[in-house]
Amino acid sequence: MTSRGFRVLLGILAFVLLYLVALALSIPKIENNLTSSVTEQLVAGGVTGVAVTFSGRDGTMTGPLATKDAALAAVTDQWGIRSLTYTANGADVVAPSTTAEPATSTVEVTTTSAAPTTTAAATTTTVAATTTTAAQTTTTAAAVTYTDATATISDQTITLSGTVASSREAQTLADAATAGFGLQGTVVNQLTVKPQTAPPAVDRAVDGLAAFITASSPGLLEGSGHLVNQGLALQGQAFSAAAATAFNNAVASAASQYALKVTGTVSPGPSSPSDLQASLTALVGRSGVNFAAGSASIDQPSQVVLNSAAETIKQVPTAQVQIVGYTDSDGTPESNLTLSQERADAVMTYLVGRNVPAASLTAVGKGEADPIVPNDTPENKAKNRRIELIVGS
């Protein structure tokens, strides 16, 4: 090799050496930058308890199985990442179970000699194939329960129980229960919040349980909806055959909208006057029949209640129903008596418009008489401004 060629070779080797040194120095920096960026994205997304490591541009997140979906969702596209995987560990993962059958080796030897001749027959040796069977190693992730909540309806009371994954979910269910049962009825809230980062589908399923509660107020005499993650099991008795159909259709719509997996249906309602009284007391006694201030104009939510009341009354054709109107103590006794009669008449007109026979209905106003609570707070006055439906034979 000439002197010039030798110098060229040394130059090339020096360049390669410098490149390798620079690459070795840059890899840890890339790893550190990617680890820092992904960790920051997890924190910003509210995900904790997940460890992040990188080997070059290939990353691994390690943490509980319950956090997997939230962790992957929190990490947006990050320049420089070639791959990013999640490895579950901790209490949510069941240890692998391995079962192996013992290996079997069989050797069979058969030796056969022919009749005496000058040539001996060849000895034959047969060796059976050795068979080794090992069961596959399996790892099964334990099912994670994010939400296990029940709404139970009985007469004028709704009870919320169980656990939800966030205060938002708890408030959503409480708001639905208060709107449907809180004015005249009773809401018992026994929900417990167990903070978890639930997958979006499970969080939306809680909104589906809230829709079940909303439909229950004018629809169910008694029953329950039990939500476990996205599975909603329901049972109960509606106020009427029409209410059962409307309720089941509402739940089917909620199932489609909120990705619920619904099991069970509700049955139709009463067929005797005694059953009818219990149904009408529960139905009207939850959210009441309400009017615009100082008038006999029935508000929109109350029309939904009266629609259900009409179908319930029609299931017992022999029943006589008296519509009784009451007011609070504001105003004069005379004006309150007149207003209560106008409101009772308005309800009767509405029910007749829903095909309830007029001959089975009467209307009477009793003004501020027979308050059920003292007229000392706005909330109590709202309870005293009421319509009652009294069943006779």
C-alpha positions as CSV (number, residue, x, y, z in Angstrom):
1,M,0.0,0.0,0.0
2,T,1.3,3.4,-0.9
3,S,1.9,6.2,1.7
4,R,-1.1,8.1,0.3
5,G,-3.4,5.1,0.4
6,F,-2.4,4.4,4.0
7,R,-3.3,8.0,5.0
8,V,-6.7,7.7,3.3
9,L,-7.4,4.5,5.2
10,L,-6.4,6.1,8.5
11,G,-8.8,9.0,7.8
12,I,-11.7,6.6,7.1
13,L,-11.0,4.7,10.3
14,A,-10.9,7.9,12.3
15,F,-14.2,9.1,10.9
16,V,-15.9,5.7,11.7
17,L,-14.5,5.8,15.2
18,L,-15.8,9.4,15.8
19,Y,-19.3,8.4,14.4
20,L,-19.5,5.4,16.8
21,V,-18.5,7.5,19.7
22,A,-21.1,10.2,18.8
23,L,-23.8,7.5,18.4
24,A,-22.9,5.9,21.8
25,L,-23.2,9.3,23.4
26,S,-26.5,10.2,21.7
27,I,-28.4,7.0,22.5
28,P,-28.7,7.7,26.3
29,K,-29.7,11.2,25.5
30,I,-32.5,10.0,23.2
31,E,-33.6,7.4,25.7
32,N,-33.7,10.1,28.5
33,N,-35.6,12.6,26.4
34,L,-38.2,10.0,25.3
35,T,-38.6,8.7,28.9
36,S,-39.1,12.2,30.2
37,S,-41.6,13.2,27.5
38,V,-43.8,10.1,27.9
39,T,-43.7,10.4,31.7
40,E,-44.8,14.0,31.4
41,Q,-47.7,13.0,29.2
42,L,-48.8,10.3,31.7
43,V,-48.8,12.9,34.5
44,A,-50.7,15.4,32.4
45,G,-53.3,12.7,31.7
46,G,-53.8,11.9,35.4
47,V,-52.1,8.5,35.2
48,T,-49.9,7.4,38.1
49,G,-48.0,4.3,39.1
50,V,-46.7,3.5,35.6
51,A,-42.9,3.1,35.1
52,V,-41.4,4.2,31.7
53,T,-38.2,2.8,30.2
54,F,-36.6,3.1,26.7
55,S,-34.0,1.1,24.9
56,G,-33.1,3.4,22.1
57,R,-36.4,4.4,20.5
58,D,-38.3,1.3,21.8
59,G,-40.3,2.1,25.0
60,T,-42.0,0.0,27.6
61,M,-44.6,1.1,30.2
62,T,-45.0,-1.1,33.2
63,G,-48.0,-0.8,35.6
64,P,-51.3,-2.2,36.8
65,L,-53.6,-3.8,34.2
66,A,-56.4,-1.4,35.3
67,T,-54.2,1.5,34.2
68,K,-53.3,0.1,30.8
69,D,-56.0,1.7,28.6
70,A,-55.7,5.1,30.3
71,A,-51.9,5.0,30.0
72,L,-51.9,4.2,26.3
73,A,-54.6,6.9,25.7
74,A,-52.6,9.5,27.5
75,V,-49.5,9.2,25.3
76,T,-50.1,11.1,22.1
77,D,-47.8,10.8,19.1
78,Q,-44.3,11.6,20.2
79,W,-41.5,12.2,17.6
80,G,-38.7,9.7,17.9
81,I,-40.7,6.7,19.3
82,R,-40.4,3.6,17.2
83,S,-42.5,1.3,19.4
84,L,-44.3,1.6,22.8
85,T,-45.7,-1.4,24.7
86,Y,-47.5,-1.8,28.0
87,T,-46.6,-4.6,30.4
88,A,-49.1,-5.3,33.2
89,N,-48.0,-6.3,36.7
90,G,-49.3,-6.2,40.2
91,A,-52.5,-7.5,41.8
92,D,-54.5,-7.3,38.6
93,V,-52.5,-10.1,36.9
94,V,-52.8,-13.8,37.7
95,A,-49.5,-15.7,37.8
96,P,-48.9,-18.0,34.9
97,S,-50.1,-21.6,35.2
98,T,-47.9,-24.2,33.6
99,T,-48.7,-28.0,33.3
100,A,-46.5,-30.4,31.5
101,E,-47.1,-34.1,30.9
102,P,-44.0,-36.3,31.6
103,A,-42.0,-37.1,28.5
104,T,-42.5,-40.6,27.2
105,S,-39.7,-42.6,25.5
106,T,-40.4,-46.1,24.2
107,V,-37.9,-48.4,22.6
108,E,-39.2,-51.7,21.2
109,V,-36.6,-54.3,19.9
110,T,-37.7,-57.3,17.8
111,T,-35.2,-59.9,16.7
112,T,-36.2,-62.5,14.2
113,S,-34.0,-65.4,13.0
114,A,-34.9,-67.3,9.9
115,A,-34.7,-71.1,9.6
116,P,-31.2,-72.4,9.5
117,T,-29.5,-71.6,6.3
118,T,-26.2,-70.5,5.2
119,T,-27.3,-66.9,5.5
120,A,-28.7,-65.5,8.8
121,A,-31.7,-63.2,8.5
122,A,-31.1,-59.6,9.3
123,T,-31.9,-58.5,12.8
124,T,-34.7,-55.9,12.9
125,T,-34.7,-53.2,15.5
126,T,-37.6,-50.7,15.8
127,V,-37.4,-47.6,17.8
128,A,-40.7,-45.8,18.6
129,A,-40.7,-42.0,18.3
130,T,-40.1,-40.2,21.6
131,T,-43.1,-37.9,22.3
132,T,-43.0,-35.0,24.7
133,T,-46.1,-32.9,25.3
134,A,-46.1,-29.7,27.3
135,A,-49.2,-27.6,28.0
136,Q,-49.1,-24.1,26.9
137,T,-48.3,-21.4,29.5
138,T,-51.3,-19.1,29.9
139,T,-51.6,-15.8,31.6
140,T,-55.2,-14.6,32.4
141,A,-55.8,-11.1,33.5
142,A,-58.2,-10.7,36.4
143,A,-61.4,-8.9,35.5
144,V,-61.3,-5.3,36.7
145,T,-64.6,-3.9,38.2
146,Y,-64.6,-0.1,37.8
147,T,-68.3,0.4,38.5
148,D,-70.7,-1.8,40.5
149,A,-73.8,0.4,41.2
150,T,-77.5,-0.3,41.7
151,A,-80.6,1.9,41.5
152,T,-83.5,0.4,43.4
153,I,-87.0,1.8,43.1
154,S,-89.8,1.1,45.6
155,D,-93.0,3.1,45.7
156,Q,-91.9,6.8,46.2
157,T,-88.3,6.0,47.1
158,I,-85.1,5.4,45.1
159,T,-82.0,4.0,46.7
160,L,-78.5,4.4,45.1
161,S,-75.9,1.9,46.3
162,G,-72.6,0.3,45.4
163,T,-69.4,1.9,44.0
164,V,-68.5,4.2,41.1
165,A,-65.1,5.2,39.7
166,S,-65.3,9.0,40.1
167,S,-67.2,11.9,41.8
168,R,-68.6,12.8,38.3
169,E,-70.3,9.4,38.0
170,A,-71.7,9.7,41.5
171,Q,-73.0,13.2,40.9
172,T,-74.6,12.1,37.6
173,L,-76.6,9.4,39.3
174,A,-77.5,11.6,42.2
175,D,-78.8,14.3,39.9
176,A,-80.9,11.9,37.9
177,A,-82.4,10.5,41.1
178,T,-83.2,13.9,42.6
179,A,-84.8,15.1,39.4
180,G,-87.1,12.0,39.1
181,F,-87.9,11.4,42.8
182,G,-86.7,14.3,44.9
183,L,-89.7,16.7,44.8
184,Q,-92.3,14.6,46.6
185,G,-90.5,11.3,47.0
186,T,-87.3,10.2,48.8
187,V,-83.7,9.8,47.5
188,V,-81.4,7.5,49.6
189,N,-77.8,7.9,48.4
190,Q,-75.5,5.2,49.6
191,L,-73.0,5.4,46.7
192,T,-69.2,5.1,47.4
193,V,-66.6,6.6,45.2
194,K,-63.6,4.3,44.6
195,P,-61.3,6.6,42.5
196,Q,-60.1,4.8,39.4
197,T,-59.4,5.9,35.8
198,A,-62.2,4.0,34.2
199,P,-62.2,3.4,30.4
200,P,-64.4,5.9,28.5
201,A,-66.9,3.1,27.6
202,V,-67.5,2.3,31.3
203,D,-67.8,6.0,32.2
204,R,-70.4,6.4,29.5
205,A,-72.3,3.3,30.8
206,V,-72.9,5.2,34.1
207,D,-74.7,7.8,32.0
208,G,-76.8,4.9,30.7
209,L,-77.7,4.0,34.3
210,A,-78.7,7.6,34.8
211,A,-81.0,7.3,31.8
212,F,-82.5,4.2,33.4
213,I,-83.3,6.3,36.5
214,T,-84.9,9.0,34.5
215,A,-87.2,6.5,32.7
216,S,-88.0,4.8,36.0
217,S,-89.7,7.8,37.6
218,P,-92.8,7.8,35.4
219,G,-92.3,4.2,34.3
220,L,-91.6,1.8,37.2
221,L,-93.7,1.0,40.3
222,E,-90.8,-1.1,41.6
223,G,-87.6,-2.6,40.3
224,S,-83.9,-2.2,40.0
225,G,-81.0,-1.6,37.5
226,H,-77.7,-3.1,38.5
227,L,-74.7,-1.8,36.5
228,V,-71.3,-3.7,36.5
229,N,-69.0,-1.9,34.1
230,Q,-71.0,-2.0,30.8
231,G,-73.5,-4.7,31.9
232,L,-77.0,-3.5,33.0
233,A,-79.3,-6.1,34.6
234,L,-82.8,-4.9,35.1
235,Q,-86.1,-6.2,36.6
236,G,-89.3,-4.9,38.0
237,Q,-92.9,-4.0,37.4
238,A,-94.1,-1.0,35.4
239,F,-97.2,1.1,36.1
240,S,-99.0,-0.2,33.0
241,A,-98.5,-2.3,29.9
242,A,-97.9,0.9,27.9
243,A,-95.4,2.1,30.6
244,A,-93.6,-1.3,30.4
245,T,-93.3,-1.0,26.6
246,A,-92.2,2.7,26.8
247,F,-89.7,1.8,29.5
248,N,-88.2,-1.2,27.7
249,N,-87.9,0.9,24.6
250,A,-86.2,3.7,26.5
251,V,-83.7,1.3,28.0
252,A,-83.0,-0.2,24.5
253,S,-82.3,3.3,23.2
254,A,-79.9,3.9,26.1
255,A,-78.2,0.6,25.4
256,S,-77.5,1.7,21.9
257,Q,-76.4,5.3,22.9
258,Y,-74.3,4.3,25.8
259,A,-72.9,0.9,24.7
260,L,-74.8,-1.0,27.5
261,K,-75.2,-4.7,27.5
262,V,-78.7,-5.1,28.9
263,T,-80.3,-8.2,30.3
264,G,-83.9,-8.5,31.6
265,T,-87.1,-6.6,31.1
266,V,-90.0,-5.2,33.2
267,S,-93.5,-6.5,33.4
268,P,-96.8,-4.7,33.1
269,G,-98.6,-3.1,36.1
270,P,-101.8,-3.3,38.2
271,S,-105.1,-4.9,37.3
272,S,-107.2,-4.2,40.5
273,P,-108.4,-1.0,42.2
274,S,-106.2,-1.6,45.3
275,D,-103.1,-2.1,43.1
276,L,-104.1,1.0,41.1
277,Q,-104.1,3.2,44.2
278,A,-100.6,2.1,45.2
279,S,-99.4,2.8,41.6
280,L,-101.0,6.3,41.3
281,T,-99.7,7.3,44.8
282,A,-96.1,6.3,43.9
283,L,-96.3,7.8,40.4
284,V,-97.7,11.2,41.3
285,G,-95.8,11.3,44.7
286,R,-92.3,11.2,43.2
287,S,-92.0,14.4,41.2
288,G,-95.5,15.7,41.6
289,V,-97.8,17.4,39.1
290,N,-96.5,21.0,38.8
291,F,-97.9,24.2,37.3
292,A,-96.6,27.6,36.3
293,A,-96.6,30.0,39.2
294,G,-100.1,31.3,40.0
295,S,-101.7,29.4,37.1
296,A,-103.3,26.1,36.1
297,S,-100.9,25.5,33.2
298,I,-99.3,22.0,33.6
299,D,-95.5,22.0,33.0
300,Q,-93.9,19.7,30.5
301,P,-92.3,17.1,32.9
302,S,-95.7,16.8,34.7
303,Q,-97.3,15.9,31.4
304,V,-95.0,12.9,31.1
305,V,-96.2,11.8,34.6
306,L,-99.9,12.3,33.6
307,N,-99.4,10.3,30.4
308,S,-98.3,7.4,32.5
309,A,-101.1,8.0,35.0
310,A,-103.7,7.8,32.1
311,E,-102.4,4.5,30.9
312,T,-102.4,3.1,34.5
313,I,-106.0,4.2,35.1
314,K,-107.2,2.7,31.8
315,Q,-105.9,-0.8,33.0
316,V,-108.7,-0.8,35.6
317,P,-111.8,0.3,33.7
318,T,-114.1,-0.1,36.7
319,A,-112.2,2.3,39.0
320,Q,-113.4,5.8,39.9
321,V,-110.6,8.3,40.4
322,Q,-111.0,11.6,42.3
323,I,-108.4,14.3,41.4
324,V,-107.7,16.5,44.4
325,G,-105.8,19.8,44.1
326,Y,-104.0,21.6,46.9
327,T,-102.0,24.9,47.3
328,D,-99.5,26.3,49.8
329,S,-100.5,29.0,52.3
330,D,-99.3,32.0,50.1
331,G,-102.2,34.2,49.1
332,T,-105.8,34.3,50.6
333,P,-107.7,31.2,51.4
334,E,-110.4,32.1,48.9
335,S,-107.9,32.6,46.0
336,N,-106.1,29.4,46.9
337,L,-109.3,27.4,46.9
338,T,-110.2,28.8,43.4
339,L,-106.6,28.0,42.1
340,S,-106.7,24.5,43.5
341,Q,-110.0,23.8,41.7
342,E,-108.7,25.2,38.5
343,R,-105.6,22.9,38.7
344,A,-107.7,19.8,39.5
345,D,-109.9,20.6,36.5
346,A,-106.8,21.0,34.3
347,V,-105.6,17.6,35.3
348,M,-109.0,16.0,34.6
349,T,-109.1,17.7,31.2
350,Y,-105.6,16.4,30.4
351,L,-106.4,12.8,31.4
352,V,-109.6,12.9,29.3
353,G,-107.5,14.0,26.4
354,R,-105.4,10.9,26.9
355,N,-108.6,8.8,26.5
356,V,-109.5,8.2,30.1
357,P,-113.3,8.1,30.3
358,A,-114.6,11.4,31.8
359,A,-117.3,9.4,33.7
360,S,-114.6,7.7,35.8
361,L,-113.1,11.0,36.9
362,T,-114.1,13.8,39.3
363,A,-112.1,16.9,40.3
364,V,-112.1,18.9,43.5
365,G,-110.0,21.8,44.9
366,K,-109.2,22.0,48.6
367,G,-107.0,25.1,48.6
368,E,-104.4,25.3,51.4
369,A,-106.2,22.6,53.5
370,D,-104.5,19.5,54.8
371,P,-100.8,20.5,54.4
372,I,-98.4,17.5,54.5
373,V,-95.6,19.6,56.0
374,P,-95.5,23.1,57.6
375,N,-95.5,26.0,55.1
376,D,-92.3,27.4,56.5
377,T,-89.8,26.9,53.7
378,P,-89.8,27.1,49.9
379,E,-89.2,23.3,49.8
380,N,-92.1,22.5,52.1
381,K,-94.4,24.9,50.2
382,A,-93.5,23.0,47.0
383,K,-94.6,19.7,48.7
384,N,-97.9,21.2,49.7
385,R,-98.7,22.4,46.2
386,R,-99.8,19.0,45.0
387,I,-102.2,16.9,43.1
388,E,-103.5,13.6,44.6
389,L,-105.3,10.9,42.7
390,I,-107.7,9.0,45.0
391,V,-109.1,5.6,43.7
392,G,-112.7,4.6,44.6
393,S,-114.7,1.6,43.5
